[in-house]
C-alpha cells in the first residue's frame, strides 16, 4: 500500500495529508486508532473526524473515488 499512498500524496499535494504509520514501530498510534488489520487506511475530515475506514488492499482508483465522495478533488 505504501507506494500507492505515496503516489496519492504527490498527486493531491496541498489538498490532502497522507501519513503512513509503521504499526510495529508506532504501537501507541496503532492502539489509539484501533488498527487490528494490516493494511488499514483511515480517512479523516479536516476536523480530524474519521469518515472512512478500509482494511486490506485498496486500489488507487478506489481511493480516489472515495476521496471525491468526501469532497477532496
Backbone as a printed PyTorch tensor [residue, N CA C, xyz], in Angstrom:
tensor([[[  0.8220,  -1.1960,   0.0000],
         [  0.0000,   0.0000,   0.0000],
         [  0.8670,   1.2610,   0.0000]],

        [[  2.0160,   1.1770,   0.6070],
         [  2.8310,   2.3720,   0.7640],
         [  3.1250,   3.0730,  -0.5640]],

        [[  3.5380,   2.3630,  -1.6160],
         [  3.7880,   3.0530,  -2.8900],
         [  2.5380,   3.7400,  -3.4590]],

        [[  1.3900,   3.0990,  -3.3110],
         [  0.1420,   3.7000,  -3.7990],
         [ -0.1670,   4.9680,  -3.0100]],

        [[ -0.0360,   4.8940,  -1.6960],
         [ -0.3250,   6.0640,  -0.8670],
         [  0.6590,   7.1990,  -1.1260]],

        [[  1.9030,   6.8490,  -1.4220],
         [  2.8820,   7.8830,  -1.7650],
         [  2.5040,   8.5760,  -3.0720]],

        [[  2.0070,   7.8240,  -4.0530],
         [  1.5320,   8.4140,  -5.3050],
         [  0.3610,   9.3540,  -5.0500]],

        [[ -0.5840,   8.9140,  -4.2410],
         [ -1.7490,   9.7440,  -3.9160],
         [ -1.2890,  11.0260,  -3.2200]],

        [[ -0.3270,  10.9130,  -2.3230],
         [  0.1850,  12.0900,  -1.6120],
         [  0.7700,  13.1140,  -2.5800]],

        [[  1.5060,  12.6460,  -3.5730],
         [  2.1000,  13.5540,  -4.5560],
         [  1.0030,  14.1880,  -5.4150]],

        [[  0.0760,  13.3780,  -5.8970],
         [ -0.9800,  13.8770,  -6.7740],
         [ -1.9250,  14.8540,  -6.0720]],

        [[ -2.0950,  14.6900,  -4.7730],
         [ -3.0160,  15.5400,  -4.0210],
         [ -2.2790,  16.5060,  -3.0870]],

        [[ -1.0290,  16.7690,  -3.3800],
         [ -0.2160,  17.6510,  -2.5420],
         [ -0.9200,  19.0000,  -2.3610]],

        [[ -0.9600,  19.4650,  -1.1340],
         [ -1.6160,  20.7230,  -0.8110],
         [ -3.1090,  20.5880,  -0.5600]],

        [[ -3.6810,  19.4410,  -0.8780],
         [ -5.1100,  19.2160,  -0.6770],
         [ -5.3900,  18.0710,   0.2740]],

        [[ -4.3330,  17.3090,   0.5910],
         [ -4.5100,  16.0880,   1.3720],
         [ -3.2190,  15.7740,   2.1060]],

        [[ -3.3250,  15.3680,   3.3350],
         [ -2.1630,  14.9060,   4.0980],
         [ -2.2160,  13.3860,   4.1730]],

        [[ -1.1250,  12.7450,   3.7980],
         [ -1.0290,  11.2920,   3.8780],
         [  0.0330,  10.9590,   4.9080]],

        [[ -0.3500,  10.1470,   5.8800],
         [  0.5670,   9.7420,   6.9410],
         [  0.6180,   8.2200,   6.9580]],

        [[  1.7980,   7.6640,   6.8750],
         [  1.9850,   6.2130,   6.9820],
         [  2.4820,   5.8930,   8.3810]],

        [[  1.7970,   4.9960,   9.0340],
         [  2.1910,   4.5610,  10.3710],
         [  2.7820,   3.1580,  10.2660]],

        [[  3.9630,   2.9930,  10.7620],
         [  4.5840,   1.6720,  10.8450],
         [  4.1080,   1.0520,  12.1570]],

        [[  3.1780,   0.1200,  12.0670],
         [  2.4930,  -0.3840,  13.2590],
         [  3.4340,  -1.0120,  14.2850]],

        [[  4.5240,  -1.6030,  13.8320],
         [  5.4400,  -2.2410,  14.7810],
         [  6.3510,  -1.2310,  15.4630]],

        [[  6.4680,  -0.0490,  14.8800],
         [  7.3020,   0.9990,  15.4640],
         [  6.4810,   2.0260,  16.2390]],

        [[  5.2170,   2.1940,  15.8610],
         [  4.3650,   3.2100,  16.4810],
         [  3.1450,   2.5480,  17.1110]],

        [[  3.4180,   1.7110,  18.1010],
         [  2.3630,   0.9060,  18.7200],
         [  1.3080,   1.7570,  19.4190]],

        [[  1.7060,   2.8990,  19.9960],
         [  0.7230,   3.7590,  20.6610],
         [ -0.3340,   4.2510,  19.6740]],

        [[  0.0970,   4.7060,  18.5030],
         [ -0.8520,   5.1670,  17.4890],
         [ -1.7000,   4.0130,  16.9590]],

        [[ -1.0840,   2.8650,  16.8200],
         [ -1.8100,   1.6830,  16.3600],
         [ -2.9730,   1.3850,  17.3060]],

        [[ -2.7220,   1.4400,  18.5930],
         [ -3.7700,   1.1860,  19.5880],
         [ -4.7710,   2.3290,  19.6330]],

        [[ -4.2870,   3.5640,  19.5640],
         [ -5.1650,   4.7310,  19.6250],
         [ -6.2170,   4.6970,  18.5190]],

        [[ -5.8190,   4.2680,  17.3310],
         [ -6.7380,   4.2350,  16.2000],
         [ -7.3730,   2.8660,  15.9690]],

        [[ -7.1280,   1.9360,  16.8630],
         [ -7.7770,   0.6340,  16.7950],
         [ -7.4310,  -0.1590,  15.5460]],

        [[ -6.1830,  -0.0710,  15.1260],
         [ -5.7530,  -0.7890,  13.9310],
         [ -5.4990,  -2.2440,  14.3120]],

        [[ -6.3030,  -3.1310,  13.7160],
         [ -6.2080,  -4.5510,  14.0240],
         [ -5.7710,  -5.3680,  12.8080]],

        [[ -5.8800,  -4.7770,  11.6250],
         [ -5.5670,  -5.4530,  10.3740],
         [ -4.5670,  -4.6110,   9.5990]],

        [[ -3.6310,  -5.2830,   8.9580],
         [ -2.6490,  -4.5790,   8.1370],
         [ -2.8780,  -4.9980,   6.6960]],

        [[ -3.0480,  -4.0720,   5.7830],
         [ -3.0790,  -2.6290,   5.9930],
         [ -4.4830,  -2.1440,   6.3720]],

        [[ -4.5080,  -1.0140,   7.0510],
         [ -5.7430,  -0.2940,   7.3420],
         [ -5.5430,   1.1390,   6.8900]],

        [[ -6.5100,   1.6580,   6.1520],
         [ -6.4690,   3.0410,   5.7230],
         [ -7.6240,   3.7710,   6.3930]],

        [[ -7.3240,   4.9210,   6.9650],
         [ -8.3470,   5.7140,   7.6330],
         [ -8.3270,   7.1040,   7.0090]],

        [[ -9.5030,   7.5650,   6.5720],
         [ -9.6260,   8.9150,   6.0380],
         [-10.3200,   9.7710,   7.0820]],

        [[ -9.7420,  10.9370,   7.3270],
         [-10.2840,  11.8810,   8.2930],
         [-10.7290,  13.1380,   7.5590]],

        [[-11.7380,  13.8110,   8.1030],
         [-12.1140,  15.1040,   7.5340],
         [-11.1680,  16.1810,   8.0580]],

        [[-11.3890,  17.4040,   7.6640],
         [-10.4810,  18.4910,   8.0330],
         [-10.4880,  18.7880,   9.5300]],

        [[-11.4750,  18.2770,  10.2530],
         [-11.5500,  18.4910,  11.7010],
         [-10.9860,  17.3200,  12.4860]],

        [[-10.4930,  16.3000,  11.7720],
         [ -9.8990,  15.1470,  12.4330],
         [-10.8650,  14.0240,  12.7480]],

        [[-12.0870,  14.1190,  12.2460],
         [-13.0830,  13.0670,  12.4680],
         [-12.9050,  11.9770,  11.4130]],

        [[-12.8900,  10.7340,  11.8680],
         [-12.7920,   9.6130,  10.9380],
         [-14.0580,   9.5390,  10.1000]],

        [[-13.8760,   9.4830,   8.7710],
         [-15.0360,   9.4000,   7.8840],
         [-15.0680,   8.1050,   7.0870]],

        [[-13.9230,   7.4920,   6.8550],
         [-13.8750,   6.2300,   6.1310],
         [-12.7510,   5.3760,   6.7120]],

        [[-13.0290,   4.0900,   6.9040],
         [-12.0100,   3.1200,   7.3250],
         [-12.0650,   1.9550,   6.3490]],

        [[-10.9050,   1.5990,   5.8350],
         [-10.8240,   0.4800,   4.9000],
         [ -9.7150,  -0.4480,   5.3660]],

        [[ -9.9970,  -1.7390,   5.3920],
         [ -8.9940,  -2.7230,   5.7940],
         [ -8.6800,  -3.6290,   4.6230]],

        [[ -7.3990,  -3.8860,   4.4120],
         [ -6.9640,  -4.7110,   3.2980],
         [ -6.4400,  -3.8450,   2.1640]],

        [[ -6.1110,  -4.5090,   1.0590],
         [ -5.6030,  -3.7780,  -0.0980],
         [ -6.6820,  -2.8420,  -0.6230]],

        [[ -6.2510,  -1.6480,  -1.0400],
         [ -7.1650,  -0.6540,  -1.5660],
         [ -6.5590,  -0.0960,  -2.8330]],

        [[ -7.1530,  -0.3810,  -3.9570],
         [ -6.6270,   0.0760,  -5.2390],
         [ -6.6790,   1.6020,  -5.3240]],

        [[ -5.6990,   2.1700,  -5.9950],
         [ -5.6010,   3.6290,  -6.1200],
         [ -6.8890,   4.2250,  -6.6880]],

        [[ -7.4360,   3.5980,  -7.6980],
         [ -8.6740,   4.0880,  -8.3180],
         [ -9.7980,   4.1710,  -7.2870]],

        [[ -9.8940,   3.1770,  -6.4270],
         [-10.9280,   3.1550,  -5.3920],
         [-10.6730,   4.2300,  -4.3330]],

        [[ -9.4110,   4.4530,  -3.9990],
         [ -9.0730,   5.5120,  -3.0360],
         [ -9.5170,   6.8560,  -3.5840]],

        [[ -9.1980,   7.1120,  -4.8420],
         [ -9.5510,   8.3930,  -5.4550],
         [-11.0660,   8.5700,  -5.5150]],

        [[-11.7930,   7.5070,  -5.7930],
         [-13.2590,   7.5700,  -5.7830],
         [-13.7700,   7.9890,  -4.4160]],

        [[-13.2100,   7.4080,  -3.3640],
         [-13.6440,   7.7520,  -2.0040],
         [-13.2460,   9.1740,  -1.6280]],

        [[-12.0680,   9.6000,  -2.0710],
         [-11.6420,  10.9680,  -1.8000],
         [-12.6260,  11.9580,  -2.4280]],

        [[-13.0480,  11.6830,  -3.6440],
         [-14.0120,  12.5580,  -4.3160],
         [-15.3470,  12.5810,  -3.5730]],

        [[-15.7470,  11.4170,  -3.0440],
         [-17.0160,  11.3520,  -2.2980],
         [-16.9970,  12.2250,  -1.0480]],

        [[-15.8300,  12.3890,  -0.4470],
         [-15.7560,  13.2180,   0.7590],
         [-15.3230,  14.6410,   0.4460]],

        [[-15.2460,  14.9710,  -0.8500],
         [-15.0100,  16.3550,  -1.2430],
         [-13.5730,  16.7480,  -1.5100]],

        [[-12.6800,  15.7820,  -1.6550],
         [-11.2940,  16.0890,  -1.9860],
         [-11.1460,  15.9290,  -3.4920]],

        [[-10.8490,  17.0430,  -4.1650],
         [-10.7450,  16.9940,  -5.6310],
         [ -9.3460,  17.2900,  -6.0960]]])
